[in-house]
Each structure stands twice: as structure tokens, then as C-alpha cells.
Amino acid sequence: MIEEIIQQYPTAYDRIKKATEAHGFLMGSEVSTCSLLKTLAASKPGSKFLELGTGTGLATAWILDGMDASSMLVSLDNDETLLNIAKENLGVDKRLTLICTDGGEWIKRNANQKFSFIFADTWPGKYQLLDETLAMLEKGGLYIIDDMLPQNNWPAGHSEKVKHLLTELDKRDDVVITKMGWASGIVIAVKK
Ligand SMILES: C[S@@+](CC[C@H](N)C(=O)[O-])C[C@H]1O[C@@H](n2cnc3c(N)ncnc32)[C@H](O)[C@@H]1O
């Protein structure tokens, strides 16, 4: 089965998964998405990567696995307990900077930074500050979001937010996008 053909998992993945389950964190990215992130990460050697919403570091581990030795990844979350799981398991990787902060504040403070790869996995950068986040993407850079297909854990009114976001992305002429009804529902945008 094609679903079973997932290339090598990151070394730290099992430990992070166990810690994530023990914590009761249910918003981690699924493996198919993580595998796609790793593949796309490998297309950007020597680049700057950004993950908005680290969680416990599940996707972080895969993005790091796809990155080459000269790339660097900034990943942020506003929940220190979750970040500590990522720190304990991935903190030895010198390419990774983990930041505990509000994503919106961080985006506003770092508007001058440019990234080749942005995985926007929290409110700021996706449902908030979309313009500012896409402005941080360099030409040819990848902007990736997931959870665009209906999920059991969506709160009331969330599907309208998703529709609005997809419409906003569709309207833009500075990105080329593809919407994939695969995994949790992925959108990949490339900056023109
Ligand atoms: C979908 S989860 C991230 C999952 C993670 N990327 C993964 O692959 O497992 C969203 C994360 O955003 C964080 N978060 C929520 N609001 C935030 C904010 N305003 N600023 C920064 N992080 C936020 C939550 O603590 C949560 O860990």
C-alpha cells in the first residue's frame, strides 16, 4: 500500500510521539504531512526555515531531517510545556532555534526577516497576519498549511474561517497555490 511507504522516521520521532501522547496533546501533525514537509524541506538547501506552532516538535523533527547541514530553522510556540518536549528531544540540533513567544508578536517584530520555507501551523501566520507572513517569504519560497479538510476537533465556526482563508489565498497574485485534498488537507503556496 502506498500509505505504508513512509521513508525513515526521524530518530527522535518515537520519543516525541510518546511524550506527546503522555501529555495528551492532540494537535500534532500527522505522519503523511510530516513526510511531505521533509521532502519539501530537502528542496531548499542552505535556507532559512520557519515553523509557526511547534507543538511538541513532531513536524519539527521531520523538517530538520529534510534540511541540509547549512540550513536553519526557527520554530515558535506560546506553550512552554509543549516546547520543552521539543527542546528535550531536538535541542541538541544546532540548526534549530526554539522560541517561546506569541506568534503574532513575533511576526510583527521580525517582519524584515526572509524565509524560504514557512510551515504555518497556528493562528498567527494562517488565520491572522497572513499578509505579513507571506511578505516574509522569499521569491520561490514555500508556504505550507494543513488541516484544511474538516477535522473532528474543529470548534463551531471554524469551517467558515477555513473557507475565508482559502478564498484569500485564491485571490492573491503573488503566490501560486495548490490545494490538496490529501492527509488533513494541505495547501502549498510558492511566492512569485
Ligand atoms: C496545530 S498545533 C502545532 C502542531 C505542530 N506543528 C506539529 O506538527 O505537531 C498549534 C500550536 O500553536 C500553538 N499556539 C496557539 N496560539 C499561538 C500563538 N498565538 N502563538 C504561538 N503559538 C500558538 C499551540 O500551543 C499549539 O502547540
The ligand as an SDF file (V2000), in Angstrom:
LIG
                    3D

 27 29  0  0  0  0  0  0  0  0999 V2000
   -1.5190   22.5660   15.4190 C   0  0  0  0  0  0  0  0  0  0  0  0
   -0.5100   22.8230   16.8150 S   0  0  0  0  0  0  0  0  0  0  0  0
    1.1230   22.7100   16.1810 C   0  0  0  0  0  0  0  0  0  0  0  0
    1.4980   21.2950   15.8600 C   0  0  0  0  0  0  0  0  0  0  0  0
    2.9150   21.0850   15.4390 C   0  0  0  0  0  0  0  0  0  0  0  0
    3.3440   21.9640   14.3570 N   0  0  0  0  0  0  0  0  0  0  0  0
    3.1090   19.6460   14.9880 C   0  0  0  0  0  0  0  0  0  0  0  0
    3.4220   19.4240   13.8310 O   0  0  0  0  0  0  0  0  0  0  0  0
    2.8950   18.7280   15.7680 O   0  0  0  0  0  0  0  0  0  0  0  0
   -0.6790   24.5460   17.0920 C   0  0  0  0  0  0  0  0  0  0  0  0
    0.2370   25.1020   18.1530 C   0  0  0  0  0  0  0  0  0  0  0  0
    0.0970   26.5060   18.1660 O   0  0  0  0  0  0  0  0  0  0  0  0
    0.3230   26.9710   19.4780 C   0  0  0  0  0  0  0  0  0  0  0  0
   -0.2750   28.3200   19.5660 N   0  0  0  0  0  0  0  0  0  0  0  0
   -1.5810   28.6720   19.6900 C   0  0  0  0  0  0  0  0  0  0  0  0
   -1.7160   30.0040   19.6440 N   0  0  0  0  0  0  0  0  0  0  0  0
   -0.4620   30.5180   19.4780 C   0  0  0  0  0  0  0  0  0  0  0  0
    0.0550   31.8320   19.3750 C   0  0  0  0  0  0  0  0  0  0  0  0
   -0.7400   32.9060   19.4010 N   0  0  0  0  0  0  0  0  0  0  0  0
    1.3810   31.9870   19.2290 N   0  0  0  0  0  0  0  0  0  0  0  0
    2.2150   30.9210   19.1860 C   0  0  0  0  0  0  0  0  0  0  0  0
    1.7700   29.6430   19.2700 N   0  0  0  0  0  0  0  0  0  0  0  0
    0.4550   29.4410   19.4150 C   0  0  0  0  0  0  0  0  0  0  0  0
   -0.2960   25.9190   20.3790 C   0  0  0  0  0  0  0  0  0  0  0  0
    0.3150   25.9070   21.6340 O   0  0  0  0  0  0  0  0  0  0  0  0
   -0.0290   24.6410   19.5770 C   0  0  0  0  0  0  0  0  0  0  0  0
    1.1110   23.9920   20.0410 O   0  0  0  0  0  0  0  0  0  0  0  0
  1  2  1  0
  2  3  1  0
  2 10  1  0
  3  4  1  0
  4  5  1  0
  5  6  1  0
  5  7  1  0
  7  8  2  0
  7  9  1  0
 10 11  1  0
 11 12  1  0
 11 26  1  0
 12 13  1  0
 13 14  1  0
 13 24  1  0
 14 15  1  0
 14 23  1  0
 15 16  2  0
 16 17  1  0
 17 18  1  0
 17 23  2  0
 18 19  1  0
 18 20  2  0
 20 21  1  0
 21 22  2  0
 22 23  1  0
 24 25  1  0
 24 26  1  0
 26 27  1  0
M  CHG  2   2   1   9  -1
M  END
$$$$
